[in-house]
Amino acid sequence: MSMYFLDDTEDWPEYKIIKNDIHRLEKEYFEFIKELQKAESALKFDTMNAELNAKVYQLRKKLKEIEKRLNESLNMYR
């Protein structure tokens, strides 16, 4: 038996589900980061493009949602 709680939880199905969810959310988060960087870069050259402005806004909004869900999952895992 380990003296650390998290060392003993590796076999628990609940923690495996949470851990898998965290990995999925992290992957999704980094994909949106890349897409947002591309959109922001394109927006620098065409600041009046309403479509790009809307895309950047939506990506930032989606990233905030993912960050919130990721933080909730991380808090459950801790």
N, C-alpha and C positions, 0 to 999 in steps of 0.2 A: 504494500500500500504506500502510495506516495504522500508526501507531506503537503503537496500543492493540489488544490481542488481541481484545477484545469487539467492536470495530468491524468486524473482519474475519469474525466468526462469524455475522453476520446472515443470510448466504445458506446456511449449513449446515443441512441438513434436521434433523439431530439437535437442534440448538439451537432450531429452530422448534418441534419437538415438545415439548421441555422448556418453552419459553416459553408455548405454548398450554396445557400442563398447569398451569403456574403461574397463568395467568389463570383457568382453570376452578376451581382450588382456592381462589383468592382470592374468586371470586364465591360459591362454596359456603360459604366461611368467613363472609362478611358476611351471607349469608342466615341461617345458624345463629346468628350474633350477634344479629340482629334478633329471631329467634324466642326465643332465650334471654332477652333483655331483656323481652319480653312475658310470658314465663312467670314470671320473677322478680318482675315487677311485680304480677302476679296473685297470686303466692304471698305477697307482703307483706300482702295483705288476707285471705288464707285460709291461714294457716300450718299448719293441721292437715290440710289436704287431701293425702292420701297420693298421689293421682294426679298432682297438680302437683309434689310433691316428687320423684316418680319421673321425671317429664318433665324437670325441671331437672337432675337427676343425669345422665340419658341425654344431654341436650344438651351438658352440660359435658364428658362423656366423649367425645362425637363431636367437639367442638371441639378437644380435645387431640389426637385422632387426625389431624384435618385439619391442625392446626398442625405436627405431626410430619412428615406427608407434604409439606407446603408447605416446611418447612425443608430437607428432603432434596432437593426439586426445586430450591430456590434455591441450595443448595450445589453441585449439579451444574452449574447455569447459570453460577456465578461462576468 
